[in-house]
Amino acid sequence: MSDTKHNGEDHDSAQIIRIACRIIEQAIQDGASEIRLEPDERLAYKWDKKSLEGVQRYLETPGGDEAVAIGPGLTISYNVAGVWREVMPLPDYVREPLTRRFKLMADMDLTRTKMPQEGRIPIRYADVDYVLSVQTKPTPQGERVEMQFATP
């Protein structure tokens, strides 16, 4: 493997880690009790660049003037006070790496994609301890990830 490829993979992994952390941080800040990542065959999202940098920019500055694209993707939703709301539509190229990231954080088997799994993610944010109870469920479009904040 060339150094350039390796560095690109490291860069992509770092970006996926930042995206996963941003999803959790935003859920905590919004007072969410649950987070859902659901594959969607026809989703509109706010950028057309095929890069993780575009996703990262969007997460850091939502509401920018990026072009709207329609295609397969990943819907991120939060349950706040019993009401589900869609908070982040992400392009399809983020779906598998982000799902793998959450499975890795929850100590799940990355190779099992056709069977449900359960795990837990311990989190410390703003000097408060949280635990996310994580479940993955297979769907025809890919794995759905459901996370609930639980008592540590």
C-alpha positions in Angstrom: 0.0 0.0 0.0 1.4 3.4 -0.9 1.9 6.1 1.7 -0.6 8.4 -0.1 -3.3 5.7 0.1 -2.5 5.0 3.7 -2.6 8.7 4.6 -5.9 9.1 2.8 -7.4 6.1 4.7 -6.1 7.6 8.0 -7.6 10.9 7.1 -11.0 9.3 6.2 -11.0 7.4 9.4 -10.3 10.5 11.4 -13.2 12.3 9.6 -15.6 9.4 10.3 -14.6 9.6 14.0 -15.3 13.3 14.1 -18.6 12.8 12.4 -19.6 10.1 14.9 -18.6 12.2 17.8 -20.5 15.2 16.4 -23.7 13.1 16.1 -23.4 12.1 19.8 -22.4 15.5 21.0 -25.3 17.2 19.2 -27.8 14.6 20.6 -26.6 15.4 24.1 -26.8 19.1 23.5 -30.3 18.8 22.1 -31.5 16.6 25.0 -32.1 13.6 22.9 -33.0 10.3 24.5 -32.4 8.3 21.3 -30.4 8.5 18.1 -31.3 6.6 14.9 -29.2 6.1 11.8 -31.4 4.8 9.0 -30.4 4.0 5.4 -32.7 5.7 2.9 -32.8 5.0 -0.8 -33.9 8.5 -1.9 -32.6 11.2 0.3 -31.9 14.9 -0.3 -28.7 16.3 1.3 -27.0 19.6 1.1 -23.8 19.0 -0.8 -22.7 17.3 -4.0 -19.0 16.8 -3.3 -18.0 13.2 -2.9 -15.8 13.7 0.0 -15.8 13.5 3.8 -14.6 17.1 3.9 -17.9 18.2 2.5 -19.7 16.3 5.2 -17.5 17.7 7.9 -18.0 21.2 6.6 -21.8 20.7 6.6 -21.8 19.4 10.2 -19.7 22.3 11.3 -21.7 25.0 9.5 -25.2 23.7 8.7 -27.4 25.9 6.5 -24.7 26.8 4.0 -25.3 27.3 0.3 -24.1 23.9 -0.9 -26.0 22.3 -3.8 -28.8 19.9 -3.0 -28.3 16.3 -4.2 -30.8 13.5 -4.2 -29.8 9.9 -4.0 -29.3 7.1 -1.5 -28.1 8.2 1.9 -28.3 7.9 5.7 -30.9 9.8 7.8 -29.8 10.7 11.3 -32.8 11.3 13.7 -33.0 12.3 17.4 -35.9 11.6 19.8 -36.3 14.6 21.9 -39.1 14.6 24.5 -40.9 11.8 22.6 -40.8 13.5 19.2 -38.6 12.1 16.4 -36.9 14.7 14.3 -34.6 14.3 11.3 -31.4 16.3 12.0 -28.8 15.2 9.5 -29.2 13.7 6.0 -25.8 12.2 5.0 -24.7 10.9 1.6 -24.5 7.1 1.0 -20.7 7.0 1.0 -20.8 7.8 4.7 -23.3 5.1 5.6 -21.0 2.0 5.9 -18.0 3.7 7.5 -20.2 5.5 10.0 -22.1 2.3 10.9 -18.8 0.4 11.3 -17.5 3.2 13.6 -20.5 2.9 15.9 -20.3 -0.9 15.9 -16.6 -0.6 16.8 -17.3 1.8 19.6 -19.9 -0.6 20.9 -17.6 -3.6 20.7 -19.7 -5.4 18.1 -18.7 -7.8 15.5 -18.0 -5.8 12.3 -18.5 -8.8 10.0 -22.1 -9.6 11.2 -24.3 -7.4 9.1 -27.3 -9.8 8.5 -28.2 -10.3 12.1 -29.2 -7.9 14.9 -26.5 -7.0 17.4 -26.4 -5.2 20.8 -23.6 -3.3 22.5 -22.8 -0.3 24.7 -20.8 2.8 24.3 -19.5 4.6 27.4 -19.2 8.4 26.9 -17.9 11.3 28.9 -19.0 14.7 27.7 -18.7 18.0 29.6 -17.7 16.1 32.8 -20.9 13.9 32.7 -20.8 10.2 32.1 -23.3 8.7 29.7 -23.9 5.2 28.2 -25.4 4.6 24.8 -27.2 1.3 24.4 -26.6 0.4 20.7 -28.6 -2.0 18.5 -28.0 -2.7 14.9 -30.8 -4.2 12.7 -30.4 -5.4 9.1 -32.6 -3.7 6.5 -32.8 -4.2 2.7 -30.8 -0.9 2.3 -28.1 -1.7 4.9 -27.9 -1.8 8.7 -30.0 0.5 10.8 -28.3 1.7 14.0 -30.5 2.6 17.0 -28.9 4.1 20.2 -30.6 5.0 23.5 -29.0 6.9 26.3 -29.0 4.7 29.4 -28.0 5.1 33.0 -24.3 4.5 33.5 
